[in-house]
């Protein structure tokens, strides 16, 4: 039996623009760091509850999910953020996967994008 499809969630944070955001320690190349991947919905739950001060119930209504889902998203987001900060790892906020994404720097190599 396969898992239920993921319910669409409303997110209002900056990473929704379609590209990944990366936060890393200064002076260390990204290629030398192990990433910790924070999903967009985890960031949104963190933003709503910790930055905006909403309750989990209010955040759930804004995101279109249950309070229990917000609680699980918050727990994962806080753990991942603490792990990245305490271990000096890169925190990568994964952009939405709802369409084709531009190639990453690794996929592009060091070439400049062609103009067409």
HUKA-V971440 format. One record per residue. N is the residue number from 1. RES is the residue in one small letter. D_FIRST is the distance of its C-alpha to the first C-alpha in Angstrom with 1 decimal. Layout:
n=N res=RES d_first=D_FIRST
n=N res=RES d_first=D_FIRST
//
This chain:
n=1 res=x d_first=0.0
n=2 res=x d_first=3.8
n=3 res=x d_first=6.7
n=4 res=x d_first=9.2
n=5 res=x d_first=12.0
n=6 res=x d_first=15.1
n=7 res=x d_first=17.7
n=8 res=x d_first=21.0
n=9 res=x d_first=23.6
n=10 res=x d_first=27.4
n=11 res=x d_first=29.2
n=12 res=x d_first=33.0
n=13 res=x d_first=33.7
n=14 res=x d_first=35.5
n=15 res=x d_first=32.6
n=16 res=x d_first=31.3
n=17 res=x d_first=33.9
n=18 res=x d_first=31.6
n=19 res=x d_first=32.6
n=20 res=x d_first=31.9
n=21 res=x d_first=34.3
n=22 res=x d_first=35.4
n=23 res=x d_first=37.5
n=24 res=x d_first=39.0
n=25 res=x d_first=42.0
n=26 res=x d_first=45.3
n=27 res=x d_first=46.9
n=28 res=x d_first=43.9
n=29 res=x d_first=42.4
n=30 res=x d_first=38.7
n=31 res=x d_first=38.2
n=32 res=x d_first=39.3
n=33 res=x d_first=36.9
n=34 res=x d_first=33.3
n=35 res=x d_first=31.3
n=36 res=x d_first=29.4
n=37 res=x d_first=27.1
n=38 res=x d_first=27.1
n=39 res=x d_first=24.8
n=40 res=x d_first=26.6
n=41 res=x d_first=25.0
n=42 res=x d_first=25.9
n=43 res=x d_first=29.5
n=44 res=x d_first=29.7
n=45 res=x d_first=28.8
n=46 res=x d_first=31.4
n=47 res=x d_first=33.9
n=48 res=x d_first=33.7
n=49 res=x d_first=33.8
n=50 res=x d_first=36.1
n=51 res=x d_first=38.3
n=52 res=x d_first=38.6
n=53 res=x d_first=38.5
n=54 res=x d_first=36.0
n=55 res=x d_first=34.2
n=56 res=x d_first=30.5
n=57 res=x d_first=30.5
n=58 res=x d_first=32.6
n=59 res=x d_first=30.7
n=60 res=x d_first=27.4
n=61 res=x d_first=29.3
n=62 res=x d_first=30.6
n=63 res=x d_first=27.3
n=64 res=x d_first=25.5
n=65 res=x d_first=23.1
n=66 res=x d_first=23.3
n=67 res=x d_first=25.8
n=68 res=x d_first=23.1
n=69 res=x d_first=21.5
n=70 res=x d_first=25.1
n=71 res=x d_first=25.7
n=72 res=x d_first=22.8
n=73 res=x d_first=23.9
n=74 res=x d_first=27.5
n=75 res=x d_first=26.8
n=76 res=x d_first=25.1
n=77 res=x d_first=27.9
n=78 res=x d_first=30.7
n=79 res=x d_first=29.5
n=80 res=x d_first=29.2
n=81 res=x d_first=32.6
n=82 res=x d_first=34.3
n=83 res=x d_first=33.0
n=84 res=x d_first=34.3
n=85 res=x d_first=37.6
n=86 res=x d_first=38.3
n=87 res=x d_first=37.3
n=88 res=x d_first=39.0
n=89 res=x d_first=35.9
n=90 res=x d_first=35.2
n=91 res=x d_first=33.1
n=92 res=x d_first=31.3
n=93 res=x d_first=30.0
n=94 res=x d_first=27.4
n=95 res=x d_first=28.2
n=96 res=x d_first=25.8
n=97 res=x d_first=23.7
n=98 res=x d_first=24.4
n=99 res=x d_first=26.6
n=100 res=x d_first=28.6
n=101 res=x d_first=30.0
n=102 res=x d_first=33.5
n=103 res=x d_first=33.7
n=104 res=x d_first=34.1
n=105 res=x d_first=37.4
n=106 res=x d_first=36.2
n=107 res=x d_first=35.0
n=108 res=x d_first=38.4
n=109 res=x d_first=40.5
n=110 res=x d_first=43.8
n=111 res=x d_first=44.6
n=112 res=x d_first=45.4
n=113 res=x d_first=43.4
n=114 res=x d_first=45.2
n=115 res=x d_first=46.9
n=116 res=x d_first=46.5
//
